[in-house]
Amino acid sequence: MSEEDDIRQAVIDLLAAQEAGEDVSDLLPQFDSGAAPFNKVASPADFTGAFAAGAQTADAENAAATENAGADAAGTDAANPETVDAKNTGADAADAAELDTAETRAAAIAYALDIARAYSQASRLLTPTDWEACGAVPSFMTCEDLEMAVYDHLMEYQQACNLDPSLAPLVPSSSEGDARKGSGALSDGSNGTQRHANPHTHSKYSSSPGRAVGMSGFKRHAQASAEGALSAQEPEESPAASPAPSPDPSPDPTSEPPACSDDNPAAESASEPTPDPSENYPECAGIRLLMGADSYYLYDANVMTDTYARWSYLAAEDDPVAAFVECVRDESRTYPRPMAITNLANPPFRMDAEAVEAAFARALEQGRADDIERIEATNGDVYFYSTAYLTPTRAQSLAQYDAVERAFNV
């Protein structure tokens, strides 16, 4: 098992113990080796591999041999001032290894980001205070120092790689149509109104074939064939209407291709590929950042989806009104369907029916749910939907099917 797997498993065990209400202080692993992922860091030398920045540890046999040799030569060392000075120099070097250097600070940042990946494996967002609970704060830093060091490093990574504020890649848009597509707005036809795109159709988890509903594939294929036949029957333009292409001059066989030199920088730049700036930040690969009211949250996008991270963020920020209205609109827009009141009882929200009803009432009082309606199926099950994406008739029909009729079609 690799060191990264050890870190992830240790964090998963720690989170399980925390959720069970156990005292986690005894659950922090204490290994003999300096490679223990969650040992309390006493000095930068406790980091191994990339965390040690070139530090080497003597094995047991060499340590025993050194101890024996030192015992045999004790009298000689006492009489030899040069030997005493050499030992003092070695002690000073060991003390210097505990200082705040660029190498040890980089090792601490990389270690902190590895713990964020382990938290994502356990379906949890990481906050900077979790580093102290995991024993990841080195002796030359406080938890606040590590928090700011990681944030500054991620902001440097964002600027170097041209990422958005969450550290996700930017989506380029070169025209107005691209901008409208990126904003999720599509033309609804001749009336010029805009409707939101359905992200479920383009999701890799979608069951949709990605084509328009209401026309079979055979009809669309026949229609395309007919249009192709009509275009083939159209008269072609006269060759005289288009200017004749000028013949290319024949190359001189004695001439040599331009060489890459200082006099020809364009050819040199074309031959060398542009380096990827993200290669300078391997420790930041996949890390995403969400800014909260008091601090920030980190997760690994290679393990946790952006949607679940957003849900976890809303739950961690303890804003049930924002969580309620956002989830209702997301259900109505994405699938589209009304949201059952029991949906928010699942992690990470864990809101019972009473809490959901209270969040809906507060959202109405605050004017944040003018487009959200509450409906009930014939069996009394409660659903919510957004009128921006569902009509009342459609929402009622879907709620009735989900609550009552679907059980008869299984």
C-alpha positions as semicolon CSV with decimal commas, in nm:
position;residue;x (nm);y (nm);z (nm)
1;M;0,000;0,000;0,000
2;S;0,141;0,340;-0,096
3;E;0,186;0,631;0,140
4;E;-0,106;0,814;-0,020
5;D;-0,333;0,512;0,041
6;D;-0,218;0,506;0,403
7;I;-0,312;0,871;0,439
8;R;-0,657;0,819;0,289
9;Q;-0,734;0,516;0,503
10;A;-0,621;0,691;0,820
11;V;-0,843;0,992;0,747
12;I;-1,142;0,768;0,671
13;D;-1,097;0,590;1,004
14;L;-1,060;0,923;1,181
15;L;-1,379;1,065;1,028
16;A;-1,575;0,751;1,114
17;A;-1,463;0,780;1,474
18;Q;-1,555;1,149;1,485
19;E;-1,904;1,082;1,353
20;A;-1,948;0,808;1,615
21;G;-1,858;1,057;1,891
22;E;-1,541;0,878;1,994
23;D;-1,226;1,040;2,130
24;V;-1,003;1,063;1,823
25;S;-0,684;1,152;2,008
26;D;-0,599;0,785;2,062
27;L;-0,682;0,697;1,701
28;L;-0,406;0,905;1,544
29;P;-0,154;0,651;1,409
30;Q;0,182;0,635;1,584
31;F;0,434;0,449;1,372
32;D;0,801;0,392;1,437
33;S;0,891;0,515;1,091
34;G;0,899;0,882;1,004
35;A;0,664;0,802;0,714
36;A;0,357;0,793;0,940
37;P;0,100;1,005;0,757
38;F;-0,063;1,152;1,067
39;N;0,217;1,166;1,323
40;K;0,245;1,497;1,500
41;V;0,510;1,680;1,301
42;A;0,791;1,775;1,535
43;S;1,023;1,901;1,263
44;P;1,050;1,910;0,885
45;A;1,266;1,597;0,906
46;D;0,948;1,403;0,996
47;F;0,836;1,441;0,634
48;T;0,956;1,159;0,406
49;G;1,017;1,140;0,034
50;A;0,907;1,469;-0,113
51;F;0,830;1,596;0,237
52;A;1,192;1,550;0,354
53;A;1,357;1,746;0,066
54;G;1,658;1,521;0,048
55;A;1,687;1,422;0,416
56;Q;1,823;1,071;0,479
57;T;1,772;0,846;0,780
58;A;2,035;0,593;0,892
59;D;1,916;0,234;0,929
60;A;1,941;0,036;1,252
61;E;2,263;-0,143;1,164
62;N;2,448;0,175;1,078
63;A;2,316;0,341;1,392
64;A;2,441;0,051;1,607
65;A;2,779;0,053;1,434
66;T;2,809;0,427;1,486
67;E;2,720;0,394;1,852
68;N;2,984;0,123;1,905
69;A;3,247;0,319;1,719
70;G;3,165;0,627;1,922
71;A;3,201;0,433;2,250
72;D;3,540;0,295;2,146
73;A;3,672;0,633;2,043
74;A;3,535;0,831;2,336
75;G;3,878;0,902;2,483
76;T;4,022;1,002;2,147
77;D;3,734;1,241;2,075
78;A;3,777;1,410;2,410
79;A;4,145;1,470;2,340
80;N;4,089;1,586;1,980
81;P;3,939;1,940;1,951
82;E;3,874;1,895;1,579
83;T;3,646;1,598;1,647
84;V;3,451;1,794;1,908
85;D;3,406;2,083;1,663
86;A;3,281;1,842;1,395
87;K;3,020;1,701;1,632
88;N;2,905;2,049;1,728
89;T;2,873;2,136;1,360
90;G;2,653;1,829;1,305
91;A;2,428;1,931;1,594
92;D;2,394;2,280;1,450
93;A;2,294;2,129;1,114
94;A;2,025;1,919;1,283
95;D;1,885;2,230;1,453
96;A;1,887;2,416;1,121
97;A;1,671;2,142;0,969
98;E;1,383;2,257;1,193
99;L;1,389;2,610;1,057
100;D;1,126;2,752;0,823
101;T;1,285;2,710;0,480
102;A;1,140;2,709;0,130
103;E;1,180;2,331;0,107
104;T;1,010;2,251;0,436
105;R;0,728;2,498;0,366
106;A;0,666;2,341;0,024
107;A;0,664;1,998;0,187
108;A;0,406;2,112;0,443
109;I;0,182;2,254;0,168
110;A;0,201;1,935;-0,037
111;Y;0,124;1,726;0,272
112;A;-0,180;1,945;0,354
113;L;-0,317;1,901;0,002
114;D;-0,273;1,524;0,025
115;I;-0,492;1,528;0,335
116;A;-0,756;1,722;0,138
117;R;-0,756;1,438;-0,116
118;A;-0,800;1,186;0,162
119;Y;-1,099;1,380;0,296
120;S;-1,255;1,371;-0,051
121;Q;-1,220;0,993;-0,044
122;A;-1,437;1,001;0,268
123;S;-1,693;1,233;0,095
124;R;-1,594;1,527;0,312
125;L;-1,475;1,878;0,241
126;L;-1,159;1,982;0,420
127;T;-1,129;2,301;0,621
128;P;-0,796;2,442;0,744
129;T;-0,880;2,350;1,105
130;D;-0,878;1,983;1,004
131;W;-0,501;1,997;0,947
132;E;-0,438;2,055;1,316
133;A;-0,667;1,764;1,410
134;C;-0,470;1,541;1,174
135;G;-0,135;1,649;1,312
136;A;-0,027;1,801;0,982
137;V;0,090;2,140;1,114
138;P;0,472;2,149;1,139
139;S;0,642;2,288;1,447
140;F;0,762;2,605;1,272
141;M;0,407;2,705;1,172
142;T;0,071;2,764;1,335
143;C;-0,254;2,639;1,187
144;E;-0,327;2,992;1,064
145;D;0,016;3,011;0,903
146;L;-0,044;2,688;0,716
147;E;-0,389;2,807;0,612
148;M;-0,250;3,124;0,455
149;A;0,049;2,945;0,302
150;V;-0,175;2,694;0,126
151;Y;-0,411;2,969;0,008
152;D;-0,130;3,185;-0,130
153;H;0,016;2,883;-0,308
154;L;-0,321;2,797;-0,465
155;M;-0,368;3,157;-0,579
156;E;-0,025;3,145;-0,741
157;Y;-0,131;2,823;-0,912
158;Q;-0,452;2,989;-1,031
159;Q;-0,268;3,284;-1,184
160;A;-0,001;3,071;-1,350
161;C;-0,251;2,830;-1,509
162;N;-0,528;3,085;-1,583
163;L;-0,797;2,910;-1,378
164;D;-1,128;3,034;-1,241
165;P;-1,167;3,123;-0,870
166;S;-1,251;2,762;-0,782
167;L;-0,928;2,648;-0,957
168;A;-1,128;2,483;-1,237
169;P;-1,027;2,542;-1,602
170;L;-1,184;2,842;-1,770
171;V;-1,429;2,779;-2,054
172;P;-1,325;2,997;-2,352
173;S;-1,595;3,179;-2,548
174;S;-1,498;3,352;-2,872
175;S;-1,840;3,472;-2,990
176;E;-2,178;3,576;-2,863
177;G;-2,316;3,232;-2,938
178;D;-2,045;3,072;-2,730
179;A;-2,118;3,309;-2,446
180;R;-2,488;3,225;-2,455
181;K;-2,407;2,858;-2,465
182;G;-2,175;2,892;-2,166
183;S;-2,442;3,076;-1,967
184;G;-2,690;2,797;-2,030
185;A;-2,935;3,005;-2,237
186;L;-3,079;2,879;-2,562
187;S;-3,315;3,037;-2,812
188;D;-3,671;2,912;-2,777
189;G;-3,779;2,982;-3,132
190;S;-3,937;3,265;-3,323
191;N;-4,058;3,457;-3,016
192;G;-3,697;3,529;-2,921
193;T;-3,737;3,413;-2,560
194;Q;-3,456;3,235;-2,381
195;R;-3,474;2,903;-2,203
196;H;-3,210;2,732;-1,993
197;A;-3,015;2,442;-2,134
198;N;-3,057;2,102;-1,975
199;P;-2,715;1,998;-1,840
200;H;-2,842;1,644;-1,784
201;T;-2,852;1,588;-2,160
202;H;-2,481;1,661;-2,194
203;S;-2,370;1,492;-1,873
204;K;-2,152;1,183;-1,894
205;Y;-2,390;1,020;-1,645
206;S;-2,695;1,095;-1,859
207;S;-2,923;0,832;-2,006
208;S;-3,037;1,077;-2,273
209;P;-2,924;1,005;-2,631
210;G;-2,861;1,374;-2,681
211;R;-3,116;1,424;-2,961
212;A;-3,444;1,609;-2,978
213;V;-3,749;1,427;-2,846
214;G;-4,045;1,378;-3,082
215;M;-3,874;1,268;-3,403
216;S;-3,737;0,921;-3,455
217;G;-3,388;0,866;-3,582
218;F;-3,517;0,706;-3,902
219;K;-3,724;1,013;-3,991
220;R;-3,436;1,247;-3,918
221;H;-3,209;1,033;-4,136
222;A;-3,461;1,035;-4,422
223;Q;-3,507;1,409;-4,389
224;A;-3,133;1,465;-4,404
225;S;-3,106;1,243;-4,714
226;A;-3,381;1,439;-4,889
227;E;-3,213;1,768;-4,810
228;G;-2,886;1,631;-4,946
229;A;-3,052;1,525;-5,270
230;L;-3,206;1,869;-5,319
231;S;-2,872;2,039;-5,263
232;A;-2,713;1,807;-5,522
233;Q;-2,969;1,914;-5,784
234;E;-2,892;2,284;-5,747
235;P;-2,689;2,427;-6,041
236;E;-2,325;2,473;-5,968
237;E;-2,159;2,809;-6,020
238;S;-1,976;2,872;-6,343
239;P;-1,603;2,816;-6,320
240;A;-1,552;3,156;-6,479
241;A;-1,725;3,323;-6,187
242;S;-1,447;3,228;-5,951
243;P;-1,097;3,360;-6,014
244;A;-0,844;3,107;-6,133
245;P;-0,591;3,016;-5,870
246;S;-0,247;3,151;-5,936
247;P;0,016;2,883;-5,983
248;D;0,255;2,838;-5,697
249;P;0,612;2,926;-5,784
250;S;0,827;2,618;-5,818
251;P;1,067;2,583;-5,527
252;D;1,434;2,627;-5,592
253;P;1,597;2,288;-5,537
254;T;1,921;2,456;-5,437
255;S;1,754;2,664;-5,164
256;E;1,768;2,542;-4,804
257;P;1,480;2,560;-4,554
258;P;1,506;2,840;-4,300
259;A;1,692;2,728;-3,991
260;C;1,596;2,808;-3,635
261;S;1,832;3,082;-3,525
262;D;1,834;3,414;-3,351
263;D;1,754;3,577;-3,686
264;N;1,441;3,363;-3,725
265;P;1,261;3,354;-3,386
266;A;0,925;3,259;-3,542
267;A;1,058;2,931;-3,676
268;E;1,221;2,852;-3,344
269;S;0,903;2,920;-3,147
270;A;0,696;2,711;-3,387
271;S;0,923;2,411;-3,343
272;E;0,915;2,418;-2,962
273;P;0,586;2,334;-2,787
274;T;0,456;2,572;-2,523
275;P;0,526;2,430;-2,177
276;D;0,228;2,351;-1,957
277;P;0,247;2,573;-1,645
278;S;0,053;2,316;-1,440
279;E;0,356;2,087;-1,457
280;N;0,522;2,321;-1,208
281;Y;0,241;2,255;-0,958
282;P;0,193;1,876;-0,945
283;E;0,081;1,894;-0,582
284;C;-0,220;2,110;-0,685
285;A;-0,356;1,875;-0,954
286;G;-0,730;1,825;-0,915
287;I;-0,763;2,048;-0,607
288;R;-1,066;2,278;-0,600
289;L;-1,132;2,569;-0,364
290;L;-1,464;2,703;-0,234
291;M;-1,467;3,028;-0,036
292;G;-1,688;3,036;0,271
293;A;-1,794;3,311;0,508
294;D;-1,509;3,248;0,753
295;S;-1,256;3,035;0,565
296;Y;-1,224;2,814;0,259
297;Y;-1,292;2,451;0,173
298;L;-1,081;2,213;-0,037
299;Y;-1,166;1,896;-0,226
300;D;-1,023;1,674;-0,498
301;A;-1,224;1,696;-0,820
302;N;-1,081;1,359;-0,929
303;V;-1,265;1,194;-0,640
304;M;-1,560;1,420;-0,552
305;T;-1,796;1,569;-0,810
306;D;-1,844;1,943;-0,823
307;T;-2,216;1,899;-0,754
308;Y;-2,166;1,702;-0,434
309;A;-1,894;1,945;-0,328
310;R;-2,141;2,229;-0,375
311;W;-2,401;2,047;-0,163
312;S;-2,141;1,981;0,107
313;Y;-2,043;2,347;0,095
314;L;-2,402;2,462;0,147
315;A;-2,442;2,221;0,438
316;A;-2,114;2,332;0,597
317;E;-2,205;2,699;0,566
318;D;-2,523;2,622;0,764
319;D;-2,759;2,814;0,534
320;P;-3,064;2,586;0,498
321;V;-3,253;2,845;0,294
322;A;-2,979;2,861;0,029
323;A;-2,952;2,482;0,027
324;F;-3,328;2,443;-0,015
325;V;-3,383;2,691;-0,299
326;E;-3,073;2,580;-0,489
327;C;-3,160;2,211;-0,474
328;V;-3,521;2,270;-0,578
329;R;-3,417;2,476;-0,879
330;D;-3,146;2,229;-0,971
331;E;-3,393;1,938;-0,970
332;S;-3,645;2,134;-1,180
333;R;-3,380;2,247;-1,429
334;T;-3,164;1,940;-1,466
335;Y;-3,396;1,641;-1,487
336;P;-3,661;1,814;-1,490
337;R;-3,879;1,703;-1,196
338;P;-4,008;1,831;-0,863
339;M;-3,801;1,762;-0,553
340;A;-3,946;1,540;-0,282
341;I;-3,929;1,676;0,069
342;T;-3,744;1,361;0,175
343;N;-3,454;1,429;-0,064
344;L;-3,281;1,665;0,178
345;A;-3,282;1,400;0,452
346;N;-2,982;1,240;0,283
347;P;-2,619;1,343;0,343
348;P;-2,477;1,600;0,342
349;F;-2,789;1,802;0,438
350;R;-2,966;1,566;0,683
351;M;-3,275;1,792;0,698
352;D;-3,599;1,633;0,818
353;A;-3,942;1,734;0,685
354;E;-3,990;1,994;0,956
355;A;-3,659;2,161;0,874
356;V;-3,741;2,167;0,503
357;E;-4,080;2,327;0,566
358;A;-3,914;2,586;0,791
359;A;-3,654;2,663;0,523
360;F;-3,931;2,709;0,264
361;A;-4,120;2,946;0,495
362;R;-3,809;3,155;0,564
363;A;-3,726;3,162;0,191
364;L;-4,070;3,306;0,118
365;E;-4,033;3,565;0,394
366;Q;-3,695;3,671;0,259
367;G;-3,820;3,690;-0,101
368;R;-3,577;3,420;-0,216
369;A;-3,835;3,166;-0,336
370;D;-4,079;3,361;-0,553
371;D;-4,051;3,093;-0,824
372;I;-4,086;2,791;-0,591
373;E;-4,419;2,620;-0,529
374;R;-4,527;2,347;-0,288
375;I;-4,750;2,062;-0,410
376;E;-4,880;1,734;-0,271
377;A;-4,955;1,399;-0,431
378;T;-5,280;1,215;-0,356
379;N;-5,105;1,010;-0,086
380;G;-4,990;1,327;0,095
381;D;-4,625;1,326;-0,014
382;V;-4,487;1,679;-0,041
383;Y;-4,285;1,810;-0,337
384;F;-4,134;2,143;-0,439
385;Y;-4,059;2,277;-0,786
386;S;-3,953;2,594;-0,966
387;T;-4,197;2,761;-1,201
388;A;-3,901;2,885;-1,406
389;Y;-3,850;2,531;-1,540
390;L;-4,176;2,339;-1,481
391;T;-4,538;2,422;-1,539
392;P;-4,784;2,349;-1,254
393;T;-4,954;2,074;-1,455
394;R;-4,628;1,903;-1,544
395;A;-4,496;1,926;-1,189
396;Q;-4,816;1,783;-1,041
397;S;-4,813;1,496;-1,290
398;L;-4,451;1,407;-1,215
399;A;-4,509;1,425;-0,841
400;Q;-4,813;1,199;-0,866
401;Y;-4,621;0,946;-1,072
402;D;-4,323;0,943;-0,835
403;A;-4,534;0,913;-0,519
404;V;-4,813;0,678;-0,633
405;E;-4,813;0,548;-0,988
406;R;-4,451;0,436;-1,019
407;A;-4,501;0,158;-0,766
408;F;-4,765;0,000;-0,992
409;N;-4,529;0,001;-1,292
410;V;-4,246;-0,190;-1,129
